[in-house]
Amino acid sequence: MTYMSQEGYDKMIAELQRLESIERPKASAAIAEARDKGDLSENSEYDAAKEAQAHLEDKINRLKMTIAEAKIVDTSRLSADVVQILSTVEMTNLANKAKMKYTIVSENEADLRAGKISIKTPIAQGLLNKKVGDEVDIQIPRGTIRLRIDKISV
């Protein structure tokens, strides 16, 4: 089961529809075009088109499985008392006083540029169930960082 926001779910549905209605016909057309060029045993264009179609179908199937297992989180029932999925956490790195702000989301919704980190990242895991004012040591690939939670919002 994958917990996600309504927004993330809607984006996945739109992506699935795009893949099925636009990309799938393009892949079939590319295969047909390559097939029309003659001998399939030495037709690298045909092989490439078939491989691209296989990747597309795999992506569609993974997306369908994720959508089927999705559980949409009702944000109106979330609390800002502790850090949880869909919490926006403002914190301070105590070593260099740098301020950071992340929203903890499902793995499929993660987008670092938008300030959305996966619940599976070390930082998110270290913040879960913590409260405002808590200081946490989190093991990341480059060592350990110490963060203070300044604010939690939903």
Steps between C-alpha positions, in 0.01 A plus 500: 500500500623847411372804689477813289327833459198550276718723282760227456232244421340728240840556334556124477156447343573776244840347420343156451238644266771682301709185467205289391336748263803676346823308558363147439362586152831676417692184595271281288538738205881491533494119494272495195721751319814300575327175398415653161870550430550132420711219645437490877806282573736790421273791585649680800231767477235231556692353795535845657129574452404165658733566795356851550150352496600241764638778724181700452278203589713432808461863609122484445473178702706640791286815501179295501630293791594810700159656432325179605695491828466875569335624816414868488572680825222728622699810593212637707558217747874561535647672802789745517600364842750249361679444169319255272439447129386825330644708786696808399793530737709812551828426672845633573826316440669562835853465358477786250170669603358439150120505482325223307140430413373169363165334448507127561322314220472153347791372296307565177436867584856588606641808324797660673476820292145545631613427856329159509705213640409133503387351828767235438794744513723500810396858587127421482547179697693691767228765528195272521303527826719785629357827640581870474812575703638146471863468395585191298821345377452352155744271323535603135751376239743785585488442875268609778303825504326652801169671426261697719134495402375860497150459355265227378205572272264300282 
